[in-house]
Amino acid sequence: MNVVLLEKVSDKDLEDSIFITGFQGFGMVGYLTSRHLVLELKLKRIGFIRTRYYPETTIYTKETGVVYPFELYYGVVEGKKLLVLINNGTPNVRERTDYAELVAKWVKEKKVSKTILVGGLDPSLKESEDEKYRWVPIGGYQERLNAKLLESRHIIGPLALLMIFMDAYKVPGVALFSYTELYRPDPRASAVAVEVISDLLGFKIDTTRLLEEAKIIESIEAERERMLKSVEMEEAEKKGHPIYL
């Protein structure tokens, strides 16, 4: 398992970069956020992570060409060096620990200044309707965000492993957890994460594309629920048990 660079990018170029990534967990928030940043900020693919159990799948898009399972993107935006890892797939369970340690060790060696990890959070944990996300400081991060900490709650999956190794290698940063729909892609939750990242970076990142995707998904879900209710009512009427709403 190793990092393969496709472009000539020096250690000096990567030094003081801000590293951002997430996975396809709850609401696919981490993945959608990473992908949106790359597309919206027009970052350039500079490499990928090669694993032993490489996912046997790809796709071609006009925007990125042939897609790799684990892609590294880089660019300088508003004077900030950004290094984004898009996890188009999920590392094989047999090597997730090695994957997380490789990423943490590599960004430490490249002397990144900060890491921002993104995931989704169960909305049942909300204490108020105004609450949009929670966060966790890692690697000795000293700044404060305008949200509650995610305390005394289990975090699971590849993101948890990455948090552990980033903390162990003393890579300072934050893990952001947007409240999300748990079992479908939630671009609206990703838009929340992008807005927080925008504040951390100090420049605006447009979320229009994510919000438009959210409207499409939400309208499909609403239509699906309407059809299910209609079918249920028809079945009940056939059985002679009308439903009163």
N, C-alpha and C positions, 0 to 999 in steps of 0.2 A: 504494500500500500504506500503510495507516495503522491506528491503534488507534481503535476506536469505543467510546465509553462509553455504556451503556444506563441507568445510574443516576448520580445526582448524588454523585460521590465526589471530594472535593477533594484537591489535592496534599498538603495537611496530613494528611489521612487516610492517604494512601499512604506518606508519609515514614516511614522506619525500618521498613518492612515487610520480611518475609522472603519472597523470591520462590522458588517451586518449580515445576519443570516437567520433562518428559521426552517422549520420542517413542516411536513404535511400532517399535522396533528389536528386537534379540534378546530373545525371551521377552516382548515387549511390556511390559517391566518399567517403563520410564519412564511410559508411558501408564497402566498399571494402578495405579501408585503415585499419580500425580496424581489420577486419578479417585477412588481410595479416600479420599484425604485430603479431597476436596471433599464426598463423601457422608458420611463418618464424622464430619467436623467441622461439617457443615451450613453450608458457606460459600455465599455469595450470588453469583450471576452478575452482574457489573457491566459487562461489555462483551465485545468480540470483536476479533480482528484480521482486517481485510478485505484480501485479496490480489487481485492482478490475475487470476490463474488460479485462481479459487475452485472448490473441489471441488463438483461438482453432485450432492450427496447429503446427506440428513439423516435423522433418525429422531426419533420422539416417545417420551418416557418420562414417567411420572407424577412422577418425582423431579425432573427438570430441564426438562420441556416440550420444545419444538422444539430439537434439538441443532444447534449451529453447529460448523463444522470446527475453529475455533481460539478457545476460550472463556477469558475471564478471570474468575476468582472471587476474592472478598475476604471477610475476616471477622476478628474479634478473638477469639482463643481463649486463655484463661488469661493475659490481658494481652499476648499477642503478636499483632501484626498479620501476617496471612498473605495473600499474593497468589499464587494458583496459576493457571498457564496449562495448560489441558487441550488437548492436540493430538489431537483426535478423527480428524484426517486428517494426511497428510504434505504439507508444502508442495511445490508443483510444482518439479521439478528446475531449471527456468529461473529460479526466484526464491528458492531456498533461502538463498543468500548474503544477499540483501536482507532476507529474513525474519529471519534470525539477527541481522543488524545492527540492524534495527528494534527487535527485542525488547530487545537489550542497551542500545541507546541510550535507549529509553523508560524502562527500569527505572533507568538511571543518572540520567535527568532527574527521575524521581520520588523519587530519593534513598533507594532501598531500602538496608537495612543489610547484607543478606547474600543470596546466591543459593545454592540447592541444586538441582543438576542430577542427573538419575537415568537410568541406562542398565543394560543387561545385559552380562555378561562370559562368555566361553567358559570352561567348567569345566575344560578341559584345562590351564589355567594355574594351577590350584590346587597349592599346595605341601604342603598337608595337608588332611585331611577336615574339620578344625575351621574352616578358613578359609571365611568366608561372603561377603566382599566386599573390594574394594580401592577406593582413592580417589585423587583428584588435587586439589591446592589450585589455585585460580585467583584472579586479580585481587589478588594480594598477601595472601591469607588466611594468618594467622599461627598459628592454633590447630592442634592435632594430634588426629587420630582414632585410636582403638584398632584399627588395621588397617594392613596394608602398603600402601604407595603403588603405583599402577600405573605403573611406570617402563619406559621403552624399549619400549613397545608402541604400535602404531598404533591410533588411535581414528578411526572413520569415520562418515560420515552427518551428518544435521542436528545431532545433539548435539555433534559435533566442531566444527562451525561456530559453534554457540552458545558453546562453551567459548572459542574463539578470540576472539570479539567481547566476551564478558564480561571476559576477561583484558585485551584492548586498551583497553576503556573503564574499566578498574580497578574493576570491581564485584567485591568480595571474596566468596569462597564456596568451595564444594566440588562436585566431580562424583563421585557415588557409582556404583559398578558392582557389582551383585549377581551372583554366579555363577548362571547360569540355563540351562534347556533352550533350545537355540538356535532351534528351528524350530516351537515351539508356545507359546501363552500360558503363562506361569509365575507364577501368583499367589503361590506359596510364595517365590519370589525377590523379589517385590514386598513381601511381608511383612517380609523381611529389611531392605529399604530403608526401609520405614515405621518399623521399630524403631530404625534409626540416626537417622532424622529426628526421631523421638520424643526420643531422647537429646539431639540438638542443640537442640531446642526447649525441653526441660526439663519436658515433661509427657507422660503416657501416651496413646498412640493405639491403640485396639483393632484387632487384626488378625484377629479371628475370621472375618469375612466373607471375607477373602482365603484363609484356610486352608481354609474350607469349599469355596470354589471350586476350590482346588488338589486336594482330595480327589476331587471330581467328575471333574475332568479326568484325574487319575491313574488313577482306576478305569476310565474309558473307554479310556485308552491301554492299560491292562493287559488289558482284555477284547479289544481290537483285536489285540494281540500274541498272545493265546491263540488267537484264531480263525485268524490267519495261520499259526501253527505247526500247527494242526489241519489246515488246508487243505494245507500243505506235506507233512505226513505222509501224508495221503490220496493226494495226487498221486504221492508216492514209492512207496507200496504198489501203486498201479495199474501203475506202470512196473516193478514187481518189484525195487525197491531199498529194502528196509526201512531205517528210521532207528533206530539204537539210542541211547537217552538214558542 
